[in-house]
Amino acid sequence: MIAIAQPTWRSTLRKWRAIFNVYVQDGLAYRASGLIWVTTDVVTAVTMPLVWAAASQGGAIRGFAASDFVLYYLCILLLSGFVTSHIMWEIAMEIREGQFSTNLVRPISFAQYTFFRNLSWRLIRPLLFLPFFLLLVVAYQGHLVDVRLHPSPEFWASLVLGHLVSFNFVFTMAMLALFLQEAQSVFELYYLPMLFLSGQLFPVALLPAWARALAHLFPFYYTTAVPTEILTGRLVGPAVSTAIIGQLVWVVFLYGLGRVFWRYGLRHYTGIGM
């Protein structure tokens, strides 16, 4: 009787490291295209603090002074580079063109492969944005005199969980491409609630009460808004624990939903391509 060797944690870690290293090198090889994407963040980082700082000259808006707005936008733009995932576009294109078939015979699960592939770029992007971020800190130093950051252990936990919420959400959404011939239109719809409810356009605290309550019911708030609010001191005390628990709940739920979509989606996948 032939014994089949079972994969060990050591071999699994080697696979994770290999995938991560390959895509880190891929990301660094195309630094110019990465910098082009980063410039979109720079434009937002320049314009939005100026707009809200000017609006708050007549007094604080919902507890946000000019310095609070500047700090908020600088933090959320830096953090969103790591937290927010967009890998559903690549997955949908590979499914549509039939390249997805290659992933089915890899010696690692597609979810693990996709996670480390995505993680490599999520770590590179903040590094590319960092020089611009430092220039913006110098440019806005007049607004950052009395501000304080709170890089507590809870913040780091919420940052990692925020990334996991975002990744599992877009991974689950990407599985729709196994059922639909054209899933990209669905992906376009994703960005409207994401931008409004994740705090990336403006702080969730500025929304009306009903909209704030709505934001807390969707996963978008638990991506970038929660770690940013903890870091800037807008979220304190028991509210921090409640938010982190909310992140954990969404991670578990979205992971399970993604597995269901994966299982049933494979039955519809033909691998023909375009």
Residue pairs with C-beta under 8 A, 6 or more apart in sequence:
12 108
15 107
15 108
15 112
16 108
16 112
16 116
19 108
19 112
19 113
19 116
19 117
20 116
20 119
20 120
23 116
23 117
23 120
23 121
24 120
24 123
24 124
26 120
27 34
27 120
27 121
27 124
28 124
31 128
34 124
34 125
34 128
35 128
37 125
38 81
38 125
38 128
38 129
38 132
41 77
41 80
41 81
41 129
41 132
42 129
42 132
42 136
44 73
44 77
45 73
45 74
45 77
45 132
45 133
45 136
46 136
48 69
48 73
48 201
48 202
49 69
49 70
49 73
49 74
49 140
49 143
52 61
52 64
52 66
52 69
52 73
52 202
53 66
53 69
53 70
53 143
55 61
56 64
56 65
56 66
56 69
57 66
60 68
61 206
62 203
62 205
62 206
63 205
64 72
64 203
64 205
64 206
66 143
67 143
67 144
67 145
67 146
67 147
68 147
68 232
70 140
70 143
70 144
70 147
71 143
71 144
71 147
71 149
71 232
72 203
72 228
72 232
72 234
74 133
74 136
74 137
74 140
75 149
75 228
75 231
75 232
76 199
76 200
76 224
76 225
76 228
77 129
77 133
78 126
78 129
78 130
78 133
79 126
79 159
79 162
79 224
79 227
79 228
79 231
80 198
80 200
80 224
81 122
81 125
81 126
81 129
82 122
82 123
82 125
82 126
82 159
82 163
83 122
83 159
83 162
83 163
83 166
83 223
83 224
83 227
84 166
84 194
84 198
84 200
84 223
84 224
85 118
85 122
85 163
85 166
85 167
85 169
85 170
85 171
86 170
87 114
87 117
87 118
87 167
87 170
87 171
87 174
88 170
88 171
88 173
88 174
88 177
88 183
88 187
88 190
89 184
89 187
91 100
91 114
91 171
91 174
91 177
92 174
92 177
92 183
92 184
92 187
93 99
94 100
94 103
95 177
95 178
95 269
96 177
96 181
96 273
96 274
97 273
97 274
98 271
98 272
98 273
98 274
99 273
100 269
100 271
101 271
103 110
103 113
104 110
104 266
106 113
110 262
111 171
111 258
111 259
111 262
114 171
115 167
115 171
118 167
122 163
137 144
147 232
148 233
149 231
149 232
149 233
150 230
150 231
150 232
150 233
151 231
152 230
154 230
154 240
154 241
154 244
155 227
155 230
155 231
157 244
158 226
158 227
158 230
158 240
158 243
158 244
158 247
159 227
161 222
161 226
161 244
161 247
161 248
161 251
162 222
162 223
162 224
162 226
162 227
162 247
163 223
164 247
164 251
165 219
165 222
165 223
165 247
165 250
165 251
165 254
166 223
166 224
168 250
168 251
168 254
168 255
168 258
169 219
169 223
169 250
169 254
170 190
171 254
171 258
172 254
172 257
172 258
172 261
173 186
173 187
173 190
174 183
175 258
175 261
175 262
175 265
176 183
176 186
176 261
176 265
177 183
178 261
178 262
178 265
178 266
178 268
178 269
179 265
179 268
180 186
193 218
193 220
194 200
194 220
194 223
195 201
196 220
197 204
197 214
197 215
197 218
197 220
197 221
197 225
198 220
198 221
198 223
198 224
198 225
199 221
199 224
199 225
199 228
199 229
200 224
203 225
203 229
203 234
204 212
204 215
204 221
204 225
204 229
205 212
205 234
207 215
215 221
215 225
216 246
219 250
219 254
222 243
222 246
222 247
222 250
226 235
226 243
226 244
226 246
226 247
228 234
229 235
229 243
230 240
230 243
235 243
